[in-house]
Amino acid sequence: MSPVEQPKPDRATDGRGQGEDTYGSSPAGPAADGSGTDGPAANGQGTDASGTDGMAAHRTASADGPGAGRPAPGGRDRRRAWAELLRLPALFTVPGDALAGAAAAGVRPNARTLLAIGSSVCLYEAGMALNDWADRAEDAAERPHRPIPSGRIRPAAAFTAACALTGAGLALAARAGRPALTVAAPLAATVWAYDLTLKHTPAGPAAMAGARALDLLLGAAATGGSTREALPSAVLLGTHTLAVTTVSRQETQGGSSLAPLAALATTGLLTRLVTRRGHRARPSAGPDRSRTSHGGTRRPGPDATGRTPSSRTEPAPRAEAGRDLVTGLTTALGAVYAATAARPYLHAALNPSPPLTQRAVGAGIRATIPLQAGLGARTGAVVPALLTAALAPLGARFARKVSVT
């Protein structure tokens, strides 16, 4: 659980300078939320959500720390501040991880999938709160409109929220079973390591990519009890996150064309791998494989001829129509993924200025959702893929109200 979607130079895919897609940060830049407009919260100018001028907020903060001595906001302003801190619209990039993981494992979503989604959401938001807590001194100088330096949320409250959300995420994973907890624990550790240590190091993008890949594996482990069959999809999603996070490291000052060019090439490769013909869920072997050891129901996979068990009993036209639907949906989602990310990457490669680089990062985060949906659709999980794809317009709509940066 997006890159976000993240990373100060590390908040891009869900961070403000360095990539996720993001477990623990959120993209910076006017276009990162997909609204296409430069709002006050996106550029640090103008007024913040409570109507206080950002620079004035910074000037009046006391020497005791960011936000010290500021009046407490009212109920509505406090809710708005927490929505900004947690970057709530970025949450729409999270459920697709678990759904793609379940689909890659060849298991129908069940109650444990919902627990995995809940765990992912909690760990994702823990990263967001911890990210702002860790960067509060830097934000006081560079982004004084943010909730902590503006005094709308106290640093202790943000840190407490990060701890509580981490505990809740691990508890939900434990309810989903031991396999899920086995994945959630290193995911939580990666989130904390990224925000506190790795964000500003060369290992930052890899850590963010690892977090997103682990989040997909969490869905597979919770739903079916195993992660092996979901590893290829996790690698593909992690690769996308790595590309977005790498681009985001230069979004505040601009830089070389190499990173966006590499991200553009990565997008083309991932589109090809996701949409290639012949990919289906792994076949189930033996009479007991329709039920997983974890209680899930496994979708029947194809036999050596490429037909699923249901297609051997259904009329040929109906089986063929089903395969055509899966192929068409996967191709369409792959096209949406490529169209969302490719053009902004190309513009950033031709002119790696901060505004165009920020737009490329935002596009990469938004492209996470069609990629997740495509990973699910290629296994034949049509309904979960459509549900995942439907999150994209919802996320864009809410991002117009609360920035994900």
Buried (B, 14 or more C-beta within 10 A) or exposed (E): BBBBBBBBBBBBBBBBBBBBBBBBBBBBBBBBBBBEEBBBBBBBEBBBBBEBBBEEBBEBBEEEBBBEEBEEBEEEBBEBBBBBBBBBBBBBBBBBBBBBBBBBBBBBBBEBBBBBBBBBBBBBBBBBBBBBBBBBEBBBEBBBBBBBBBBBBBBEBBBEBBBBBBEBBBBBBBBBBEBBBBBBBBBBEBBBBBBEEBBBEEBBBBBBBBBBBBBBBBBBBBBBBBBEBBBEBBBBBBBBBBBBBBBBBBBBEBBEBEBBBBBBEBBBEBBEBBBEEEBBBBBBEEEEBEEBEBBBBBBBBBEEEEBBBEBEEBEEEEBEEBBEEBBEBBBBBBBBBBBBBBBBBBBBBEEBBBBBBBBBBBBBBBBBBBBBBBBBBBBBBBEBBBBBBEBBEEBBEBBBEBBBB
